[in-house]
Amino acid sequence: MIGKVLVGAVGAAACIGLAAPAGASTPQDFLAAARAAGVTGSDPGMLADGYDVCWQLWNQHAPGTQVAAGLVRDHPTLTSDQAGHFVLAAYNDLCPVPGAYDYWAYSTS
């Protein structure tokens, strides 16, 4: 009986340890936020554009307004408001948090 209780307690602790941290965002959160703003498209296409937004924000240090203008240029059916919400959704739910990956510390070149 005690063995079953211990196994159950260990299993519950493992589940809690593997759960996503509170406030952790997922690609599904990004898709939901983008769709709530009226943006439509296939999941893979929207995720590709979302990760491209992150790349422009983090690697090119582009301002969000410039990234949103590029989305409107590349996707003429988007309004400026939708593009702005898309950029914010990507920033909040897809892009890495500052300091999560230090390129210079882990680079092999």
N, C-alpha and C positions, 0 to 999 in steps of 0.2 A: 504494500500500500504506500509506504513512504517513497519507494522507488518511482511509483507512478506520479506522485505529487512532485517530486524533484524533477522528473522529466517534463512535466507540465509547466513548472516554474521556469525551467531553462528554456523551453520552447517559447513561452511568453516573453521572456527577456530577450531572446534572439529576435523575435518579431519586432519588438520595440526598438532594438538596436539597428535593425535594417530599415525601419520606416524612414521616409524622407523627412529631413528637418523641417520644423515649422517655418512657413514662409518660403520654402523652396519652390521655384517655378519650374514648369515643365513645358515642353513644346505644345501640349494640349492647352495649357493656359494661354500661350501666345496665340494659337489658332482661335480660341474662344474670344479673346480680346479683339483680335483683328476682325473677326466676323461680327462682333457686337458693334464695331464701327462701320459696318456695311461693306467690308472688303470681301470679295468672293474669289474663289479659285480652288484648285486642287491642293490637297494637303502638301504633297511634295513640292509643288511650285511655290506655294506660300512660304514653306519652310526655307527653301533655297533663297528666296528674296529676303526673308527675315535674317538668315545668317549672313547674307551679303550686306545688309544694313549694319549688322554688328561689325563686319570687317571694315566697312567704310568709317564707322564711328571710332573704332579702336585703333586700326592700323593707319588709316589716312588722316585721322583726327578731323574728319569733316564735321561741320556743324549739322545738327539735326535738320534744320530748315533746308540746307543744301541737299541732304540725302532724300528728304521728302520731295523736293523739286525734281530730283532725278527719277524717283518712282513715278511721278505724274508724267514725266517725259517718256519713260519707257512703257508705261501702262496708261494710255490716254483716257481710259474709262474711269480711272481714279480721280476723285476730287482732291483738292489740296488738304481739306480737312481729313479725309480718309487716309491720305498718305501720312499726314502728321500723326494720326492715331496708330497707324501701322508701325511707324518708326518708334513711337513710345512703347508699343506692345513688344517690339523686338528688344528694345533696350531693357525693359523691365523683366521679360520672361525668357529671352534667349541668350542675350549677351553675357559673357562671363563677368563676374564681379571684379573690380580692380584688385590686383594682387593675387588673383587665383592662379595665374600662370605667369611666371617670370621667364620670358623668352631668353634673356641674356644669361640667366642662371642655368638653363637646361639646353641651350643651343650647342650643337656639335661642330659648328663652323667657326 
